[in-house]
């Protein structure tokens, strides 16, 4: 898998900037993460917003593809919810996050607009059920089983937050740029404060236009 950074016989997954910095000798300074309860609050904002924005998507435009990637607007919305569902699979079902877990699409026959919105609502319900029942007893310093290296559950929850959040930002931009629809209640920049979010909503080499 890529990106990978190597130095001699040592390596680091390029998705984990902390590990890359340690490998190449860059001092990142003190790194702090938002506490789990705040990450959960942000995830709820993202879940509600993605349902809101995808609800504005015209049915006839759902199968258009995002720039430079074989992923439809519909599957972008489904993927946003599935990123959070992957956390639930880990915590509720005991399923490790494997390479390729984030490459899934909406199942055939359950990929209509109504189906995807229902999936988002179900993920929101199950996420809050997990938080109210298991969340208070979770040791977020414990290791998580992920394909991208040694991570704590706190690390994994933070990644779940900014990963789904970045796709939510993209959906807002798609509505405005491709569809010509102003997103209802756009999430402000303060939603991403304290998260390691990219400055850009989309890749520089694949501009959305």
KATACOR-V177212 format. One record per pair of residues at least 6 apart in sequence whose C-alpha atoms are under 6 Angstrom apart, sorted by the first residue. I is the first residue (numbers start at 1). GAP is how many residues later the second one is. If there is no record, write none. Layout:
# KATACOR-V177212
i:I gap:GAP
i:I gap:GAP
This chain:
# KATACOR-V177212
i:3 gap:11
i:4 gap:8
i:4 gap:9
i:4 gap:10
i:5 gap:6
i:5 gap:7
i:5 gap:9
i:12 gap:7
i:12 gap:8
i:43 gap:118
i:50 gap:118
i:62 gap:11
i:62 gap:12
i:63 gap:9
i:64 gap:8
i:65 gap:6
i:65 gap:7
i:65 gap:8
i:66 gap:6
i:75 gap:30
i:78 gap:38
i:80 gap:84
i:81 gap:39
i:89 gap:6
i:90 gap:6
i:96 gap:49
i:97 gap:49
i:98 gap:49
i:99 gap:48
i:140 gap:13
i:140 gap:14
i:141 gap:11
i:142 gap:10
i:142 gap:11
i:143 gap:8
i:143 gap:9
i:143 gap:10
i:144 gap:7
i:144 gap:8
i:144 gap:9
i:170 gap:31
i:172 gap:11
i:175 gap:6
i:176 gap:6
